[in-house]
Amino acid sequence: MKKSFMEQIQEFHVDMQLADKAGALDIPAYVMESINPVRLAFDDIVNNAKETAHIHAFWCSDFFMDVPMSKGVMSYMIFNHFAKTFNKPVSWFYMIPHQIVIDPAYQKIRIGNEPKWFNEDGSATVVMRAAFEDAKNAGLIDKDEEWVFAVSDGAEDFVNMTKEFISNFANANNISFDEAVDTLTGNSEDFSFPHESDENDDSPQ
């Protein structure tokens, strides 16, 4: 019988702490090669904004300043590397208290001591449920292990609304729920994002 989800997560936290101390969580150059150009470009934009804000607002506009480098995307790029290295789901790394250090001198992940797996009301964090489902899909825990934790009302409402939307879409198109998921997620059709400028483009004019 495999160890439970929480037993494995606790062990994983300890393993990552040891990996941190051993210097095994340095972010490799090839990962930073994808991150640094965007980060450096934003540094230039910020400098432009500082130097010209008293003259014009072009570089200060939301077009340039609105989440130029998503922390979620950046952390995913980094954790995706370590997920392959340690053979764990990407979501597991978000379960572990961490700090991503991107310094000119070194780039690494630091692991903290106190994980926050539950909200103040006692419900499980959303990443905890994601890590549980990913563990089951990866065969890390028994397939019949049950989710035994409460989830926040907001997270449950979001999931229920999503299920309802997919069900309504499936009924309207006379297809199964799974077929509806494939269609809506673009697995069966190409729902590309628009990429050409048009009259609704929000770039500064």
The 8 nearest C-alpha neighbors of each residue, nearest first, counted from 0:
[[1, 2, 141, 140, 3, 144, 142, 139],
 [2, 0, 140, 141, 3, 139, 4, 7],
 [3, 1, 6, 7, 0, 140, 4, 141],
 [4, 2, 6, 5, 140, 7, 1, 144],
 [3, 5, 7, 6, 8, 140, 131, 2],
 [4, 6, 8, 7, 3, 9, 2, 10],
 [7, 5, 3, 9, 4, 8, 2, 10],
 [6, 8, 10, 4, 5, 9, 11, 3],
 [9, 7, 11, 5, 10, 6, 4, 12],
 [8, 10, 12, 6, 11, 7, 5, 13],
 [11, 9, 7, 13, 12, 8, 14, 6],
 [10, 12, 8, 14, 9, 13, 7, 15],
 [13, 11, 9, 15, 10, 14, 95, 8],
 [12, 14, 16, 10, 11, 15, 17, 9],
 [15, 13, 11, 17, 12, 16, 18, 10],
 [14, 16, 18, 12, 17, 13, 19, 11],
 [15, 17, 13, 19, 18, 14, 110, 12],
 [16, 18, 20, 14, 15, 19, 21, 13],
 [19, 17, 15, 21, 23, 16, 20, 14],
 [18, 20, 16, 22, 17, 21, 24, 23],
 [21, 19, 17, 22, 18, 16, 23, 15],
 [20, 22, 18, 19, 23, 17, 24, 16],
 [23, 21, 19, 20, 24, 18, 25, 107],
 [22, 24, 18, 21, 25, 19, 20, 17],
 [25, 23, 108, 19, 22, 107, 26, 18],
 [24, 26, 107, 23, 106, 27, 22, 108],
 [25, 27, 107, 106, 24, 28, 30, 77],
 [28, 26, 29, 30, 25, 31, 106, 107],
 [27, 29, 31, 30, 32, 26, 106, 33],
 [28, 30, 32, 31, 27, 33, 26, 34],
 [31, 29, 32, 28, 27, 33, 77, 34],
 [30, 32, 34, 28, 33, 29, 35, 27],
 [33, 31, 29, 30, 34, 35, 28, 36],
 [34, 32, 31, 30, 35, 36, 29, 37],
 [35, 33, 31, 32, 37, 36, 38, 30],
 [34, 36, 38, 37, 31, 32, 39, 33],
 [37, 35, 39, 38, 34, 40, 33, 32],
 [38, 36, 40, 35, 39, 34, 41, 68],
 [37, 39, 35, 41, 40, 36, 34, 42],
 [40, 38, 42, 36, 41, 37, 35, 43],
 [41, 39, 37, 43, 42, 38, 36, 44],
 [40, 42, 44, 38, 43, 39, 45, 37],
 [41, 43, 39, 45, 40, 44, 46, 38],
 [44, 42, 46, 40, 41, 45, 47, 39],
 [43, 45, 41, 47, 46, 42, 48, 40],
 [46, 44, 48, 42, 47, 43, 41, 49],
 [45, 47, 43, 49, 48, 44, 50, 42],
 [48, 46, 44, 50, 45, 49, 43, 51],
 [49, 47, 58, 45, 51, 46, 52, 50],
 [48, 50, 46, 47, 52, 51, 45, 53],
 [51, 49, 47, 48, 52, 46, 53, 54],
 [50, 52, 54, 48, 53, 49, 55, 47],
 [51, 53, 55, 54, 48, 56, 49, 50],
 [54, 52, 51, 55, 50, 56, 49, 48],
 [53, 55, 51, 52, 56, 50, 57, 48],
 [56, 54, 52, 57, 51, 53, 58, 59],
 [57, 55, 59, 52, 58, 60, 54, 51],
 [56, 58, 59, 60, 55, 203, 48, 52],
 [59, 57, 48, 60, 56, 63, 47, 44],
 [60, 58, 56, 57, 48, 64, 61, 63],
 [61, 59, 62, 58, 57, 63, 64, 56],
 [60, 62, 64, 65, 63, 59, 58, 66],
 [61, 63, 60, 202, 64, 65, 203, 201],
 [64, 62, 61, 60, 65, 58, 67, 59],
 [63, 65, 61, 62, 67, 66, 60, 59],
 [64, 66, 61, 67, 63, 62, 60, 68],
 [67, 65, 68, 69, 64, 63, 70, 61],
 [66, 68, 65, 64, 69, 63, 41, 37],
 [69, 67, 66, 70, 37, 38, 73, 72],
 [68, 70, 71, 72, 66, 73, 67, 74],
 [71, 69, 73, 72, 74, 68, 75, 66],
 [70, 72, 69, 74, 73, 75, 68, 76],
 [73, 71, 75, 69, 70, 74, 76, 68],
 [72, 74, 70, 76, 75, 71, 69, 77],
 [75, 73, 77, 71, 76, 72, 70, 78],
 [76, 74, 72, 78, 77, 73, 79, 71],
 [77, 75, 73, 79, 74, 78, 72, 80],
 [76, 78, 74, 75, 79, 80, 73, 30],
 [79, 77, 81, 75, 80, 76, 82, 74],
 [78, 80, 82, 76, 77, 81, 75, 89],
 [81, 79, 78, 82, 83, 77, 84, 76],
 [82, 80, 84, 78, 83, 79, 85, 77],
 [81, 83, 87, 79, 89, 85, 86, 84],
 [82, 84, 86, 81, 80, 85, 79, 87],
 [83, 85, 81, 82, 86, 80, 87, 79],
 [84, 86, 82, 83, 87, 81, 80, 88],
 [87, 85, 83, 82, 84, 88, 81, 89],
 [86, 88, 82, 85, 89, 91, 83, 84],
 [89, 87, 90, 91, 82, 133, 134, 86],
 [88, 90, 82, 91, 79, 92, 78, 87],
 [91, 89, 130, 93, 88, 92, 129, 126],
 [92, 90, 94, 93, 89, 130, 88, 87],
 [91, 93, 94, 95, 90, 89, 78, 88],
 [92, 94, 90, 95, 91, 126, 96, 89],
 [95, 93, 91, 92, 127, 126, 96, 90],
 [94, 96, 92, 93, 114, 12, 97, 91],
 [97, 95, 111, 114, 110, 113, 94, 112],
 [96, 98, 110, 111, 109, 95, 99, 108],
 [97, 99, 109, 108, 100, 110, 96, 111],
 [98, 100, 108, 107, 109, 101, 97, 74],
 [101, 99, 107, 106, 102, 108, 98, 109],
 [102, 100, 106, 99, 105, 103, 107, 104],
 [101, 103, 105, 104, 106, 100, 107, 99],
 [104, 102, 105, 101, 106, 100, 35, 31],
 [103, 105, 102, 106, 101, 100, 107, 25],
 [106, 104, 102, 103, 107, 101, 100, 25],
 [105, 107, 101, 100, 26, 102, 25, 104],
 [106, 108, 25, 26, 100, 24, 99, 109],
 [109, 107, 99, 24, 98, 100, 25, 110],
 [108, 110, 98, 97, 19, 99, 107, 111],
 [111, 109, 97, 16, 96, 19, 108, 98],
 [112, 110, 96, 97, 113, 109, 114, 16],
 [111, 113, 114, 96, 110, 16, 12, 95],
 [112, 114, 111, 96, 115, 95, 110, 116],
 [115, 113, 96, 95, 116, 112, 94, 111],
 [116, 114, 117, 113, 96, 118, 94, 124],
 [115, 117, 124, 114, 123, 127, 118, 94],
 [118, 116, 123, 124, 122, 121, 115, 119],
 [119, 117, 121, 122, 120, 124, 123, 116],
 [118, 120, 121, 117, 122, 123, 115, 124],
 [119, 121, 118, 122, 117, 151, 123, 150],
 [122, 120, 118, 119, 117, 123, 149, 150],
 [123, 121, 150, 149, 118, 151, 117, 120],
 [122, 124, 117, 150, 149, 118, 116, 148],
 [123, 125, 127, 117, 126, 116, 118, 122],
 [124, 126, 127, 128, 123, 129, 154, 150],
 [125, 127, 129, 128, 124, 130, 94, 90],
 [128, 126, 130, 124, 125, 129, 131, 123],
 [129, 127, 131, 125, 130, 126, 132, 124],
 [128, 130, 126, 132, 127, 131, 133, 125],
 [131, 129, 133, 127, 90, 128, 91, 132],
 [130, 132, 128, 134, 129, 133, 127, 135],
 [133, 131, 135, 129, 134, 130, 136, 128],
 [132, 134, 136, 130, 135, 131, 137, 129],
 [135, 133, 131, 139, 137, 132, 136, 130],
 [134, 136, 138, 132, 140, 137, 133, 142],
 [137, 135, 133, 138, 134, 132, 139, 142],
 [138, 136, 134, 135, 139, 133, 88, 140],
 [137, 139, 135, 136, 140, 134, 141, 142],
 [138, 140, 134, 137, 135, 141, 1, 136],
 [141, 139, 135, 138, 1, 134, 4, 3],
 [140, 142, 143, 144, 1, 135, 138, 139],
 [141, 143, 144, 135, 140, 138, 136, 145],
 [142, 144, 141, 145, 140, 135, 146, 138],
 [145, 143, 141, 142, 146, 140, 3, 135],
 [144, 146, 147, 143, 142, 141, 148, 131],
 [145, 147, 148, 144, 131, 128, 149, 132],
 [148, 146, 145, 149, 144, 150, 123, 128],
 [149, 147, 146, 123, 150, 122, 128, 121],
 [148, 150, 122, 123, 151, 147, 121, 146],
 [151, 149, 122, 123, 155, 152, 148, 154],
 [150, 152, 154, 153, 122, 155, 149, 123],
 [153, 151, 155, 154, 156, 150, 157, 122],
 [152, 154, 156, 151, 155, 157, 150, 158],
 [153, 155, 157, 151, 156, 152, 158, 150],
 [154, 156, 152, 158, 157, 153, 159, 151],
 [157, 155, 159, 153, 154, 158, 152, 160],
 [156, 158, 154, 160, 155, 159, 161, 153],
 [159, 157, 161, 155, 160, 156, 162, 154],
 [158, 160, 162, 156, 161, 157, 155, 163],
 [161, 159, 163, 157, 162, 158, 156, 164],
 [160, 162, 158, 164, 159, 163, 157, 165],
 [163, 161, 159, 165, 160, 164, 166, 158],
 [162, 164, 166, 160, 161, 165, 167, 159],
 [163, 165, 161, 167, 162, 166, 160, 168],
 [166, 164, 168, 162, 167, 163, 169, 161],
 [165, 167, 169, 163, 168, 164, 162, 176],
 [168, 166, 170, 164, 169, 165, 171, 163],
 [167, 169, 165, 171, 166, 170, 164, 172],
 [170, 168, 174, 166, 179, 172, 167, 171],
 [171, 169, 173, 167, 172, 168, 166, 174],
 [172, 170, 168, 169, 173, 167, 174, 166],
 [171, 173, 169, 170, 174, 168, 179, 167],
 [174, 172, 170, 171, 169, 175, 168, 179],
 [173, 175, 169, 172, 178, 170, 179, 176],
 [176, 174, 178, 177, 169, 179, 173, 170],
 [175, 177, 179, 178, 169, 166, 180, 174],
 [178, 176, 180, 179, 175, 181, 174, 169],
 [179, 177, 181, 175, 180, 176, 174, 182],
 [178, 180, 176, 182, 169, 177, 181, 183],
 [179, 181, 177, 183, 178, 182, 184, 176],
 [182, 180, 186, 178, 184, 179, 183, 187],
 [181, 183, 179, 185, 187, 180, 184, 186],
 [184, 182, 180, 185, 181, 179, 186, 165],
 [185, 183, 181, 182, 186, 180, 187, 190],
 [184, 186, 188, 182, 183, 187, 189, 190],
 [187, 185, 181, 184, 188, 182, 189, 183],
 [186, 188, 182, 185, 181, 189, 184, 178],
 [189, 187, 185, 186, 182, 190, 181, 183],
 [188, 190, 185, 191, 187, 186, 182, 184],
 [189, 191, 185, 188, 192, 184, 183, 182],
 [192, 190, 189, 193, 185, 194, 188, 184],
 [191, 193, 194, 190, 189, 195, 185, 196],
 [194, 192, 195, 191, 196, 190, 197, 200],
 [195, 193, 192, 196, 191, 197, 200, 199],
 [196, 194, 193, 197, 200, 192, 198, 199],
 [197, 195, 200, 194, 198, 199, 193, 202],
 [198, 196, 200, 199, 195, 201, 194, 193],
 [197, 199, 200, 196, 201, 195, 202, 204],
 [200, 198, 197, 201, 196, 202, 195, 193],
 [199, 201, 197, 198, 196, 202, 195, 203],
 [202, 200, 199, 203, 62, 204, 198, 196],
 [201, 203, 200, 62, 204, 196, 63, 61],
 [204, 202, 201, 62, 57, 60, 200, 61],
 [203, 202, 201, 57, 200, 62, 198, 60]]
